[in-house]
Amino acid sequence: MKKHISRLLVLCFLVSLCATTVFTSCDKEEEVLTLYVYNWGEYISDGSEGSEDVNKEFERYCKEELGITVEVNYSTFASNESMYAKVSSGSTKYDVIIPSDYMIERMVEEEMLQPLNLDMIPNYQYIDDDFKGENIYYEDDSDELYSVPYFYGMIGIIYNTSIVDENDEQIGSWDLMWDEQYKGDILQFNNSRDAFGTAQYKLGLDVNDEDEEKWRLALDELLEQKKIVQGYVMDEIFNKMQSGSAAIAAYYAGDYLSMYEDNEDLAFFYPQEGTNSYIDAMCIPKNAENYELAHHYINFMCRHDIAMANALYTYYASPVTTVVEDPEYQDEMGEYAIDILYNQAEDVPSQAYLNLSPEGLAMQNVLWEQLKAKSSIGNGIYIGCGVILVVLAAIGVYQLIKKRRWARLYD
């Protein structure tokens, strides 16, 4: 009996030991680091259409080279302003974000970003000198470095040659965005800085001047334009321009080249009055939980093969010198794309957005709300008032007829 009990105890011990080993092993296998990345839409090689899945490649790199299991949680935003609102709210903690120049400047001033450790980003050496040090205009007041350039480019105007006459004298100018003969076929930016920028460049104004009178001149232009605008859009522009449901839009050169792949009726130009030049760069938010891993991700994005995969997929101009100099990159991009991104861009006057003061930002927001309110609520009020007047008139007529009928009965 004692032998049976002893054997039973030994068996239980072995089963317990095996179970502990299995559970411990499972726990180790389930230790996964999640890297939260927040980027623009349509702005990374994602494995579609035969492209390389960059985030999957990073996960593989972490497993094979760093010996850690990583999962990239990748989400997108449509504008700098929506990104800022999400990050500043603290509702979600991101490890890597990719804002534009003026927004990076704002986030640095508001202490929302962490300085980078370049010792952990050796591939930074491949970034063009034009995007380093004193040349980073949106960080030149900082003692630390807060960003590594991801892509750069300029804004131009896309138009559909099957709808817009190529002999139109407005082609080459911002005036095309205000041409009444294309009423209902024009798309405007659905973010305040770019939308006001289109009007400011059209008027020859300094986009960084905070004189309210000049901003109101731009508002007047946008209010005039809203009468012929089909809608205010961001990523929705892809479907609208590719399908031909809209004919004219201001947007980023790289995205135009992506649209052109699916619709060769589309054409593009940089407005002669001048336009916006910008840099989008990788940053680490103050509340990031994976600071070291975020550096690995930024360094990975600067690696030649990965930077080239992203450049070929997005059609944006790359700040990585090895990519731009690579004959394979130039061949795959084609002369047309290279000409728009690198050659034509050099011949156009341009100005980058800088961060506005708190007072300037408040003014911009008020004017933007005025524009959007008058473009939707305002028209609704007029229509509503018209309906009410019609109803009141109908009631009045009905009461008059009713009185006459009663009068006849008693006569």
Residue, then its C-alpha position, 0 to 999 in steps of 0.5 A: m500500500k505504501k509503495h503504491i502511495s509513494r509511486l502515486l506521489v512520485l507520479c504526481f510530482l513528475v506530472s506537476l514538474c512537466a506541467t510547470t515546464v510546459f507553462t513556463s515554456c509557453d509563457k516565454e513563447e508568449e513574451v512579445l514586444t509590441l511596437y506602436v507605429y503611427n504613420w500617414g496612410e499609403y506611406i509604407s511598402d505593405g506587401s500589396e501588389g508584390s511589394e515588400d512588407v516592411n513591417k513584417e521584415f522588421e519583425r523577422y529582423c528582430k527575431e533573427e538579428l536581435g533575438i526578440t519577438v516583436e509585433v508591429n502595431y501599425s496605424t495611420f492618420a490623414s493629417n498632422e492635425s488629427m495625429y497631434a490630437k490623438v498623440s496629445s490626448g494620451s489615449t494611445k501610446y505610440d513608439v514611432i510617429i512620422p509627422s511633418d516639419y511644422m508639426i515636429e517643431r510644435m511638438v518639440e516646443e511642447e515637449m511631446l518628443q524624446p531626443l534621439n540617440l544617434d549612436m543607436i541609429p548608425n544608418y543615419q550616416y546615409i541621410d543626405d547632408d541637406f537634411k541634417g544639422e543646421n539644414i533641418y530648419y524645423e529643429d534649428d533651435s534645438d540642442e538635441l535631435y528629435s527626428v530622422p527624415y523619412f521622405y520629402g516632397m512638394i505640393g502640386i496640382i493634379y488634373n484629369t486631362s479627359i475633363v480639363d482642357e490641356n490648353d486651359e490658360q489656368i494650367g500652371s497656376w493655382d487659379l485652376m483650383w478656382d476655375e468656375q467652369y469645373k464647379g463640382d469637380i474640384l477637391q480641396f485639402n481637409n486640413s487647415r494648414d494645407a488648405f490655407g496654404t493653397a490660397q496664400y501661395k495663390l495670393g503671393l503671401d508668406v505662409n508663416d506670417e501671422d498677420e490676421e488681415k492677410w489670413r483673412l484675405a486667404l479665408d476670403e479666397l477659400l470662401e469664394q472657392k467653396k462655392i465650386v468645391q466638390g469636397y474637402v478630402m485627404d486619403e479619399i482623393f485616391n479613389k476620386m481622382q483615380s476613378g475620374s469622379a473629380a477633375i482637379a485637386a491639390y496634393y502631394a507629388g508622390d501620391y500623384l505618381s501613385m494615382y497616375e499608375d491607375n489612371e494615365d489621364l491624370a497630369f500634374f504641375y507645380p504652381q508657378e506662384g510657388t508651393n509648399s515644400y515639406i519633410d516628414a520625419m520619424c520621431i519618438p513621443k515622450n510617452a513611448e514605452n519602447y524607446e530602444l526598440a523605436h531606435h531599431y525601427i528608425n535605423f531599419m527604415c534607413r537601411h538601403d534595401i528597406a528605404m528603397a522598398n518604401a521609396l519605390y512603393t510610395y513614389y516619394a523622394s527619399p533622403v537616403t543617398t544610397v537609394v537616390e544614387d542607385p541605378e536600379y531605383q532610377d530605372e524602376m521609378g522611370e524618367y517621368a517620376i524622377d523628373i517630377l520628384y527631383n528635377q522639376a521641383e528644383d525649378v519651382p519657388s517653394q516655402a516650408y511651413l513653420n510652427l505658428s505661435p499659440e495665438g497664430l494657431a488659435m487664429q488659424n483654427v477660428l478661421w478654419e471653423q468659419l470656412k467649414a461652418k459656412s461651407s456646410i451649416g451656412n448652406g443648411i441654414y439658408i435651405g432650412c429657412g427657405v423650407i420654413l418660409v414655404v411651410l408658413a406660406a402654405i399654412g397661410v394660404y390654407q387658413l385663408i381658403k378655410k376662412r372663405r369656405w366658412a364665410r360662404l356657409y354662413d352667407 
